[in-house]
Amino acid sequence: MDRLLIGLLLQAVLLTPSLAAASDFYAVIDLRAVASDGERSFLNGGLGELRFDDQHDGARVGSISLGYHHAFFDIVHFNANAVAYADGDRSPLDLTEFYAEIRPFPWHSLRSRLKLGAFYAPISLENRLPGWRSAYSLSPSAINTWIGEELRTIGAEYDLDWLGRQRGHDWELGLTAAGYGFNDFSGEVLSVSGWSINDRQTTLFGRIGESGNGPVAGLREFHRDDDQRLGYYAGGTAKYLDTLELRALHYDNRANPNTYSYALLDFAWRTKFNSAGLRWTPTAHWTVIAQWLAGTTIEGDSGFNTAVRTDYYAFEYHAAFALVSWQRGADRLSARYDQFEMHQTQSDDTFNNNRGHAWTLAYERELGKSWSVILEALQIDSSLAMRTSIGEPVAAAERELQLAVRLQL
């Protein structure tokens, strides 16, 4: 009931005209025409790696996004982002981020920031638009798809930046660290269904997957904290003029893999990884982004004895992508190549592995201040051992063509 009340309160705030007029407010309506020959995806109870399949294409709602920002005394900033996908999740409109930032005025060449609430870790270099959407395509990379599916910081983050350019230098440097909870089961979707490419972010009170006879029974919640242990991440950034940005981060949810959730009928997943990336803008028209992520996740313990389950699973995974984007005036053309792999290193029964690559081409045309159209073509070639459990071939070549009409207010 408390979650319902919070959700209703947020919706009332977002939809109140007087508040919207007094503060920054945005709304984005994304409607699509989709043609797909993809396998049934995990979002629909299958093991395909696209958002839409041949049973869920045609005219679709990409998303309806709402955002609200308000500043108090120029140093305290409140932010809320909510989204609706019209795909049957338990909340028609739900939060993806909900946080406050305290930004004291810079002291000499140092600037600090404290963020409290629910938000994304500073990993993505492509999801730069409001609502954590990609600035270059409809579907983000495999790395950022997984972050949108399973990872959210629910806690506190502190940043400290050295503003070297204010002192006549070419570089600016930054450090970040965070402590968070409610992420004990991140890694489960990746270990079962492998990497995917889609723009369906899991909401804070929403669920992933579909109930029924899929390989994972029930709808999965990621915002749980059954072991009462804080996770953390720490990283740094370096920026050279307005040309180059480098970013690195270590992430560890510190979940106790022996913790059993009777609500989910599953053990927690200990997930940790390293990520690194760069964004290079050599001219006003060109952008190049490259990113890499690699880590491990484990569930249960081979020495843990329980009457419910004694399984032990360990996985290693990595993914990388390279993106090139050209923009002139109202036109943007982007191309991205993804490569990904996940393999199981230990199990008490079956082994799963996933390997593949993908090409994404996207063209965007701004039709005015509020309207734009985006055309995206995506192909994924992959293998996933778990597909045999639902009677499908291990290897699949999946294609998806989307035309989006986007209205931003």
Secondary structure, DSSP 8 states (H G I E B T S, - for coil): -HHHHHHHHHHHHHT-HHHHHHSEEEEEEEEEEEEE----BGGGTS-BSBS--TTS-EEEEEEEEEEEEEEETTTEEEEEEEEE--S--SSSSEEEEEEEEE----BTTEEEEEEEEEE--TT-SS--BTTTB-SS-SS--HHHHHHHHH--EEEEEEEEEE-GGGGT-SEEEEEEEEEEES-TTTTHHHHHH---B------TT--BS-SSSSSS-S-B-----SS---EEEEEEEEEETTTEEEEEEEEE----TT-EETTTTEE-EEEEEEEEEEEE-SSSSEEEEEEEEEEEEEEE-TT---SS---EEEEEEEEEEEEEEEEETTEEEEEEEEEEEEEEEE-SS---EEEEEEEEEEEEEE-SSSEEEEEEEEEEEEEEGGGGGGT--SEEEEEEEEEEEEEE-
